[in-house]
Amino acid sequence: MRAMWAMVRGFLSEKIRNRVYFHSKVEELLDFFPPSVLPVEYGGEVQDISMETWLRKANKEHEANTMKGQPNYY
């Protein structure tokens, strides 16, 4: 990953380069993210990560709030 980053880094703006972090230890994640948004295996508090449940909720919200009143078929 470091070799790939070294090649890609030259094409990115300084603003984007400053936003990318690589963590060598899981504990370092807690310096950047609160435990409430990290899964348990990464030292957080989130027990059940189900993208299916999240996507259903997001799509249901999107059905009611589409742009220009068009139906959402996602």
C-alpha positions in Angstrom: 0.0 0.0 0.0 2.8 2.4 0.8 4.3 1.9 -2.7 1.0 2.6 -4.4 0.4 5.7 -2.2 3.9 7.0 -3.1 2.9 6.8 -6.8 -0.6 8.2 -6.4 0.3 10.9 -4.0 2.1 13.0 -6.7 -1.2 13.4 -8.6 -3.2 14.6 -5.7 -3.6 18.2 -4.4 -2.0 19.0 -1.0 -5.5 19.4 0.5 -6.3 15.8 -0.4 -2.9 14.5 0.7 -3.4 16.0 4.1 -6.7 14.2 4.5 -5.3 10.7 4.0 -4.1 8.8 7.0 -2.7 5.3 7.3 -3.0 3.6 10.7 -0.6 0.8 11.7 -2.4 0.1 14.9 -6.2 -0.3 15.5 -5.8 1.9 18.7 -4.8 4.9 16.5 -8.3 4.9 15.0 -9.7 6.2 18.3 -7.6 9.3 17.8 -9.6 10.2 14.7 -13.0 8.6 15.2 -15.3 8.4 18.3 -15.9 4.8 19.6 -19.6 5.3 18.8 -19.0 5.0 15.0 -16.4 2.2 15.1 -17.2 -1.5 15.2 -16.3 -3.5 18.3 -13.4 -5.3 16.5 -11.7 -1.9 16.0 -12.2 -0.8 19.6 -15.5 0.9 19.1 -19.0 0.4 20.4 -21.0 -0.6 17.3 -22.2 -4.2 17.8 -24.2 -4.9 14.7 -23.1 -3.6 11.4 -25.7 -4.4 8.8 -25.5 -2.5 5.6 -28.7 -4.1 4.5 -30.6 -2.5 7.4 -28.9 0.9 6.8 -29.6 0.8 3.1 -33.3 0.0 3.6 -33.6 2.9 6.0 -31.7 5.3 3.7 -33.8 4.2 0.7 -37.1 4.6 2.7 -36.0 8.1 3.6 -35.0 8.8 0.0 -38.4 7.7 -1.3 -40.1 10.4 0.6 -37.5 13.1 -0.2 -36.7 12.6 -3.9 -35.6 15.4 -6.2 -38.4 17.0 -8.2 -40.9 14.5 -6.8 -39.6 11.7 -9.0 -39.9 8.2 -7.6 -36.8 6.5 -6.4 -36.2 3.1 -7.9 -32.9 2.2 -6.1 
